[in-house]
């Protein structure tokens, strides 16, 4: 597709969305959704104009996958503190992976160097 063809198609999609949002809706759920779309209208099709913005939320879904599996396997957390601690740790790990850092190095940077006795093999 040529650049001018892409620009024309993007403009057409924007126009189609505006036309859909101008229609009257009659049930409450549709009104709520329409209001949300109108509130965030400027963010709905950003991916058409910025190549760094993906057109789907697949990356976000994949980021949540580990937490969802953990929740299913453990049958949820036993405390709010545990859930918050797990979320914070997963955030550090995911950010390190995203940056291409070693997870252990990111944790050391966050919490400091571990005490040597914990790194030594225990004697029998």
N, C-alpha and C positions, 0 to 999 in steps of 0.2 A: 504494500500500500504506500502510495506517495505521501509526503508530508502534508500537502494540501488536502488529499483525500482523508487523511487521519484527522486533521483539524475540522474538516467538514462533518465527519462522522461523530466526533466528540461533541461538536456544537449541536448536532441533531439529538444525541443522547441527553444532553443538558436540557434542550427544549422539550423533549418527550417527558423527562422527569418533571419539569415545571408544569406541563399540561396535566399530568397525573395528579400532582399536588394541588392543582386548582379545582379539581372536581369535588363535588359535595359528597360527603359520606354520611351514612345514617345510623350505624351502630356505634356504641361507645368505644369498643376495642379499636375499630378502624379510626375513629376520631383521635384516640390517644396516640396511635401509631402515626397518623398524619401530622399531628402536632409535634411529635418527636422528630419526624423527618424535616418539618419546616424549621424547627429550632436548630437543627444541625445540617441544614441544606448545604452550607458552604463546605462541609467536610465529606459529603457522600460520594462525590466523584473525583476526589483529589488525585487518585491514581491515574486519571486520564491526562493530567497535566504535569505530574511529577513522576518520572520513571523510578525514583527510589522508593515509592510507595507501592506495596504489592496490592493487587486487585482483590485478594482474598484475605481471610484471617487465619489461614492454615498454620502459619508460624505460631500464632498465639495458641491455637488448639494443640499443636505439638508441644509447646512449652508447658501446658497444663497436664498433659498425658501422664507424666510421672506421678504427679500429685493425685490424680484421679485413680490410678492403679493402686497407689499406696492406701488411699482411703478405702477402696473396695477390699483389698487384701486384709487390712487390719480392722475392718468394720468401724471406721472413723477413729477419731482421737478421743482419748479419755478425759482430756482437759483442754481448756481454751489455751492455756500456756503452752502445751505440747503442740497444738495446731499452729500457734504463732511462731514458735521456735522452728518447727519444720518449714514453715513458709519462708522465714528469714534465711534459713540455711539453703533452701532450694534456690532462693533469689541470688545468693552469693555464688552458688555452683553454676547456675544458668548464665550469669553474667560473665563468669570466668571462661566458660566454654565459648560463649559468644565472642569474647575478645581473643580467644585462642590461647589463654593462659592455662597453666597447670592448676588443677583444683586445689591441691595441697598448698601451692605457693600463694594462691589467693586467700586461703584460710589463714596461713601464717601472716600474711600482710594485714589481715583483719584483726587477728587475735594475738599475734606475737609468736615468737619461736617457742616450740614445745620444750618442756623440761627434758633434759637429756635422759633421765632415768626411764622415761616412757619410750624412748627410742631404742634403748639397749634391750637385747634379748634377755628374758628372765632366766636366772640360773636355776637348775633343778634342785 
